[in-house]
Amino acid sequence: MRSLVVATVLAALCGSLVLAAPRRKPPTPPPLPIITVCGTLVEGVECTLLAGNDGGLYIVNTGGYGEGACICVTGPYDRFCMSYCQEGNGCIYNTTVTLCNP
């Protein structure tokens, strides 16, 4: 009976040691690439999108410009962003919005 108690105590201690082991932090993802895209703002299914001169369709902050405006945006590009827009080739988290040069 005493050996059963000792075995139980040892099992409990070993289990707590495993649980107390330090956890590794997950690796930090690489930074998003910074891109500049110029194009025309177009009406999408749920939001206004940037139809880039490069053929892409991007979710962007329009900078207050409306559909039909020609703008250039620069910022980090996230190909796999989540959005309610239901379409597009990713998001440009633009930090700058300027009108296209005439």
Secondary structure as the mmCIF struct_conf table of DSSP 4:
data_model
#
loop_
_struct_conf.conf_type_id
_struct_conf.id
_struct_conf.beg_label_comp_id
_struct_conf.beg_label_asym_id
_struct_conf.beg_label_seq_id
_struct_conf.end_label_comp_id
_struct_conf.end_label_asym_id
_struct_conf.end_label_seq_id
HELX_RH_AL_P HELX_RH_AL_P1 ARG A 2 LEU A 19
TURN_TY1_P TURN_TY1_P1 ALA A 20 ALA A 20
BEND BEND1 ALA A 21 ALA A 21
HELX_LH_PP_P HELX_LH_PP_P1 PRO A 22 PRO A 33
STRN STRN1 ILE A 34 GLU A 43
BEND BEND2 VAL A 45 CYS A 47
STRN STRN2 THR A 48 GLY A 52
TURN_TY1_P TURN_TY1_P2 ASN A 53 ASP A 54
BEND BEND3 GLY A 55 GLY A 55
STRN STRN3 LEU A 57 TYR A 58
STRN STRN4 ILE A 59 ILE A 59
TURN_TY1_P TURN_TY1_P3 GLY A 63 GLY A 64
TURN_TY1_P TURN_TY1_P4 GLU A 67 GLY A 68
STRN STRN5 CYS A 70 ASP A 78
TURN_TY1_P TURN_TY1_P5 ARG A 79 PHE A 80
TURN_TY1_P TURN_TY1_P6 TYR A 84 CYS A 85
BEND BEND4 ASN A 89 ASN A 89
STRN STRN6 CYS A 91 ILE A 92
BEND BEND5 THR A 95 THR A 95
STRN STRN7 THR A 96 LEU A 99
HELX_LH_PP_P HELX_LH_PP_P2 CYS A 100 ASN A 101
#
